[in-house]
Amino acid sequence: DDDGNPIRRPRMDLNIELSGSGSTVRQLAASANGLISVRQGEGELDNTFKGYVLRDVVSQVFGTINPLTRDGPHTSLHCGIIEIDVVDGVARARVAGMQTDKLAATSIGTVDLATEALDLSFRTKPREGIGISLAGAINPFIKLGGTLADPSLELNMKRGLLPGTAAVLTGGLSILARDVWDRYLSADNFCEAVITGLESGEIDAGNGQPDERKERFRLFRRKKRQEKNDAAVQ
């Protein structure tokens, strides 16, 4: 970090399959098709996101989702998962989430790669045992609009899902307010729960290639189990 202390960065598995055409970056973005998959393991995140692409946007969103970042320079990450489909220049997040030692958070929505317009919804849930005062600082529902150059955050300060609450929320927030996402966010291992949901079809696995995606999720899980077994043997 900036103080010269080593941090244990999360291991990342990244798979990008994109195609497009055009003579400019904007034309390539507007015609892009494909998918992006990311998996992150345990490690520490730099709360300043130094060196990240779109650092200002990422740090602003992360700091809003997780106001507990003010407590120290790093966040202890347990896992992260991103599944994005890109169709005709529009990136749709089926799920983009993470689990830390204090909370679990997930996002769905779209980013128009041509216009840079944002339409993303976030839901955050504190993990058991962090204390009432810390849990009360977390914003459960967040909407991100605007553009990459000029993002706008909207907070829904409801602290619980009382009867009728989901009906008040709209768009992606209403989807994230459903019981299924509450179950995922409450799981001991959020990422494993989400992968199971993608495999089973409980979470929409994507347009046009559900069998291929489900097989990829199964292979990824098999790989992780093997790595865990190998580590246990050593």
C-alpha positions as CSV (number, residue, x, y, z in Angstrom):
1,D,0.0,0.0,0.0
2,D,1.0,3.7,0.1
3,D,2.7,3.1,3.5
4,G,4.9,0.4,2.1
5,N,3.1,-2.5,3.8
6,P,2.4,-5.6,1.7
7,I,-1.2,-6.5,1.1
8,R,-2.6,-9.9,0.0
9,R,-4.3,-9.1,-3.2
10,P,-7.2,-11.4,-4.3
11,R,-6.5,-13.9,-7.0
12,M,-8.6,-13.2,-10.1
13,D,-9.8,-15.5,-12.9
14,L,-10.8,-13.4,-15.9
15,N,-12.5,-14.5,-19.1
16,I,-13.3,-12.0,-21.8
17,E,-14.9,-13.0,-25.2
18,L,-15.8,-9.9,-27.2
19,S,-16.1,-9.1,-30.9
20,G,-17.0,-5.9,-32.7
21,S,-16.3,-3.9,-35.8
22,G,-15.5,-0.2,-36.6
23,S,-12.7,2.2,-37.1
24,T,-13.0,4.0,-33.8
25,V,-13.2,3.0,-30.2
26,R,-16.8,4.2,-30.0
27,Q,-17.8,2.2,-33.1
28,L,-16.1,-0.9,-31.6
29,A,-17.9,-0.4,-28.3
30,A,-21.3,0.2,-30.0
31,S,-21.1,-3.0,-32.0
32,A,-19.6,-5.2,-29.3
33,N,-21.0,-8.7,-28.6
34,G,-19.8,-11.4,-26.2
35,L,-19.4,-12.0,-22.5
36,I,-17.2,-11.1,-19.5
37,S,-16.7,-13.4,-16.5
38,V,-14.7,-12.6,-13.4
39,R,-14.0,-14.6,-10.2
40,Q,-12.1,-13.3,-7.3
41,G,-10.8,-15.2,-4.3
42,E,-9.9,-14.1,-0.8
43,G,-7.6,-11.2,-0.2
44,E,-7.5,-7.5,0.6
45,L,-8.9,-4.6,-1.5
46,D,-7.2,-1.2,-1.4
47,N,-10.1,1.1,-0.4
48,T,-8.6,3.9,-2.6
49,F,-8.7,1.6,-5.7
50,K,-5.3,3.1,-6.8
51,G,-4.5,1.9,-10.3
52,Y,-8.0,0.9,-11.2
53,V,-9.7,1.8,-14.5
54,L,-12.5,4.4,-13.7
55,R,-11.1,4.8,-10.3
56,D,-13.3,7.7,-9.3
57,V,-16.5,5.9,-10.3
58,V,-15.5,2.7,-8.6
59,S,-14.3,4.3,-5.4
60,Q,-17.5,6.4,-5.2
61,V,-19.8,3.5,-5.7
62,F,-17.8,1.2,-3.3
63,G,-17.6,3.8,-0.6
64,T,-21.4,4.3,-0.8
65,I,-22.2,0.5,-0.8
66,N,-19.7,0.0,2.0
67,P,-19.3,3.1,4.2
68,L,-17.3,0.9,6.5
69,T,-14.3,1.6,4.2
70,R,-13.7,4.7,6.4
71,D,-12.5,2.4,9.2
72,G,-9.3,1.5,7.4
73,P,-7.2,1.4,4.2
74,H,-8.2,-2.1,3.2
75,T,-11.3,-4.3,2.9
76,S,-11.1,-8.0,3.6
77,L,-12.6,-9.7,0.5
78,H,-14.0,-13.3,0.8
79,C,-15.0,-13.6,-2.9
80,G,-16.2,-11.7,-5.9
81,I,-18.2,-12.7,-9.0
82,I,-19.2,-10.9,-12.2
83,E,-21.2,-12.2,-15.1
84,I,-21.8,-9.8,-18.0
85,D,-23.4,-10.3,-21.4
86,V,-22.6,-7.7,-24.1
87,V,-25.2,-7.5,-26.9
88,D,-25.0,-4.8,-29.6
89,G,-22.9,-2.5,-27.4
90,V,-25.0,-2.9,-24.3
91,A,-23.3,-4.6,-21.3
92,R,-25.9,-6.3,-19.1
93,A,-24.7,-7.4,-15.6
94,R,-26.5,-10.7,-14.7
95,V,-24.8,-10.4,-11.4
96,A,-21.8,-8.4,-10.2
97,G,-21.3,-9.0,-6.5
98,M,-18.9,-9.6,-3.6
99,Q,-18.7,-10.8,-0.1
100,T,-16.5,-9.2,2.5
101,D,-16.0,-9.9,6.2
102,K,-18.7,-7.4,7.0
103,L,-21.2,-7.5,4.2
104,A,-22.5,-9.0,0.9
105,A,-23.4,-6.8,-2.1
106,T,-24.7,-7.5,-5.5
107,S,-25.6,-5.5,-8.6
108,I,-27.6,-5.9,-11.8
109,G,-28.3,-3.6,-14.7
110,T,-26.8,-2.2,-17.9
111,V,-24.0,0.0,-19.2
112,D,-24.4,1.3,-22.8
113,L,-20.8,1.2,-24.1
114,A,-21.5,3.6,-26.9
115,T,-23.2,6.4,-24.9
116,E,-21.6,5.4,-21.5
117,A,-25.1,5.6,-19.9
118,L,-25.4,3.8,-16.6
119,D,-28.5,2.0,-15.2
120,L,-27.3,-0.2,-12.3
121,S,-29.0,-1.2,-9.1
122,F,-27.2,-2.4,-6.0
123,R,-28.4,-4.3,-2.9
124,T,-26.2,-4.6,0.2
125,K,-26.8,-6.7,3.3
126,P,-24.6,-6.7,6.5
127,R,-23.3,-10.1,7.6
128,E,-24.4,-11.5,10.9
129,G,-22.3,-10.5,13.9
130,I,-21.0,-7.1,12.8
131,G,-23.1,-5.2,15.3
132,I,-26.2,-3.0,15.1
133,S,-24.4,0.3,14.8
134,L,-22.2,-0.9,11.9
135,A,-25.2,-2.6,10.2
136,G,-27.2,0.6,10.5
137,A,-24.5,2.5,8.5
138,I,-25.0,0.4,5.4
139,N,-27.3,1.6,2.6
140,P,-29.4,-1.4,1.5
141,F,-30.6,-0.1,-1.9
142,I,-28.6,2.1,-4.3
143,K,-29.3,3.2,-7.9
144,L,-26.5,4.4,-10.2
145,G,-27.5,6.4,-13.2
146,G,-25.9,9.1,-15.3
147,T,-22.9,8.3,-17.4
148,L,-19.3,7.0,-16.7
149,A,-18.1,10.6,-17.0
150,D,-20.9,12.0,-14.8
151,P,-22.4,9.3,-12.6
152,S,-25.3,9.9,-10.2
153,L,-26.1,7.9,-7.1
154,E,-29.5,7.6,-5.6
155,L,-30.1,6.0,-2.1
156,N,-33.2,4.3,-0.9
157,M,-32.8,4.5,2.8
158,K,-35.4,1.8,3.7
159,R,-33.7,-0.4,6.4
160,G,-35.9,-3.4,6.0
161,L,-38.2,-5.2,3.6
162,L,-41.6,-4.7,5.2
163,P,-44.7,-5.9,3.4
164,G,-45.2,-3.7,0.3
165,T,-41.6,-2.4,0.3
166,A,-40.7,-4.3,-2.9
167,A,-43.7,-2.8,-4.6
168,V,-42.4,0.7,-3.9
169,L,-39.0,0.0,-5.5
170,T,-38.8,0.0,-9.3
171,G,-36.7,-1.6,-12.0
172,G,-33.6,-3.5,-10.9
173,L,-34.2,-2.5,-7.3
174,S,-37.5,-4.3,-7.3
175,I,-35.7,-7.4,-8.6
176,L,-33.0,-7.3,-6.0
177,A,-35.7,-6.8,-3.3
178,R,-37.0,-10.3,-3.9
179,D,-36.6,-13.1,-1.4
180,V,-34.2,-15.1,-3.7
181,W,-31.6,-12.3,-3.5
182,D,-32.0,-12.0,0.2
183,R,-31.2,-15.8,0.4
184,Y,-28.1,-15.3,-1.8
185,L,-26.8,-12.3,0.2
186,S,-27.4,-14.2,3.5
187,A,-25.5,-17.3,2.4
188,D,-22.3,-18.3,4.1
189,N,-20.6,-18.2,0.7
190,F,-22.4,-15.7,-1.5
191,C,-20.4,-16.5,-4.7
192,E,-21.0,-20.3,-4.4
193,A,-24.7,-19.6,-3.9
194,V,-24.9,-17.3,-6.9
195,I,-23.0,-19.9,-9.1
196,T,-25.6,-22.5,-8.0
197,G,-28.4,-20.1,-9.0
198,L,-26.8,-19.6,-12.4
199,E,-26.4,-23.3,-12.9
200,S,-30.0,-24.1,-12.0
201,G,-31.5,-21.2,-14.0
202,E,-32.8,-19.5,-10.8
203,I,-30.7,-16.6,-12.0
204,D,-31.0,-15.7,-15.7
205,A,-27.8,-17.2,-17.2
206,G,-27.8,-15.0,-20.3
207,N,-29.3,-14.7,-23.8
208,G,-29.0,-17.5,-26.3
209,Q,-26.3,-19.7,-24.6
210,P,-27.8,-21.0,-21.4
211,D,-26.4,-24.6,-21.8
212,E,-22.9,-23.3,-22.6
213,R,-22.9,-20.9,-19.6
214,K,-24.2,-23.6,-17.2
215,E,-21.4,-25.9,-18.4
216,R,-18.9,-23.2,-17.8
217,F,-20.2,-22.6,-14.3
218,R,-19.9,-26.4,-13.6
219,L,-16.4,-26.5,-14.9
220,F,-15.4,-23.5,-12.8
221,R,-16.9,-25.0,-9.6
222,R,-15.1,-28.3,-10.3
223,K,-11.8,-26.4,-10.7
224,K,-12.3,-24.6,-7.4
225,R,-13.1,-27.8,-5.6
226,Q,-10.0,-29.4,-7.0
227,E,-7.8,-26.4,-5.9
228,K,-9.4,-26.6,-2.4
229,N,-8.7,-30.3,-2.2
230,D,-5.1,-29.9,-3.4
231,A,-4.5,-27.2,-0.8
232,A,-5.9,-29.5,2.0
233,V,-3.5,-32.2,0.9
234,Q,-0.5,-29.9,1.1
